[in-house]
């Protein structure tokens, strides 16, 4: 089921956009335009009861009018209409719904409660929910992205971000630095699917070797901790944590309505689980690039240590030997080392 949900999130064969519009200033219009301009490979269905066509596509008044099984729905309607829209998606057997709409944690507690009740109901029926308060997804395989300046080459890196703006920023930086992020997801307030769920899915995804997160807050902290410990021995996990200081934590509370947790606790989590902790999006990109060299498959657990400090070489060799690495006969590498040194000089 995890693999199926992951496919529905990133590679749906059919996608409906509820709240689609010709207005690029609206999320529904912007999302539909990006799907078309980025070359989404699946069947695309704009849904808006006030339009017959949008951007050259037939527009449907409701999901009921679409005579095909819809695997993923993107919701971009007003906050008060999201609960009923979500229930309609569940009744039609939609597997994944991503809610772009904001205004739940930040503004209206009554609307928030209605949405939470709707989410509990639809999850029980088999529909999973991303968001609310997010901006979309990115998939090189499907040809759909939440921005026009995103990586287009297939790769082995995934990005999960609680901030929509930072999702776009990181994808843009990745494209500029030729970092192959093949899967990216803006997850917003995480009323249903949360970081532990995405971590578990990606840890078991054979197409992904590096997992990165921008996190402000997380539910089910113990599960997240245990999954990180299991995952980092197989795949590098990079985390940029927002809300480390007092002001940042207050900003998170107003952004997602969730507590960030004490920074000392997060530092302990990183240390105990082997996470690559970074302090900026630039560092995240650098670590993605570096981690690519750590994910090459090695036929035998054998390694050669080179350096300009004898002491550092000794300490490194001790640590690697304790981890079970073996050291090859240096004579077999002497000519390669000599040539490399001459090139450096």
Secondary structure, 3 states (H helix, E strand, C coil): CHHHHHHHHHCCCEEEEECCCCCCCCHHHHHHHHHHHCCCCCEEEEECCCCCEECCEEEECCHHHCCCCCCEEEECCCHHHHHHHHHHHHHCCCCEEEECCCCCCCCCHHHHHHHHHHHHHHHHCCCEEEECCCCCEEECCCCECCCCCCCCCCCCEEEEECCHHHHHHHHHHHHHCCCCEEEEEECCCCCCCCHHHHHHHHHCCCCCCEEEEEECCCCCHHHHHHHHHHHCCCCEEEEEECCCCHHHHHHHHHHHCCCCCCHHHHHHHHHHHCCEEECCHHHHHHHHHHHHCCCCCCCCCECCCCCCCHHHHHHHHHHHHHCCCECCCHHHHHHHHHHHHHHHC
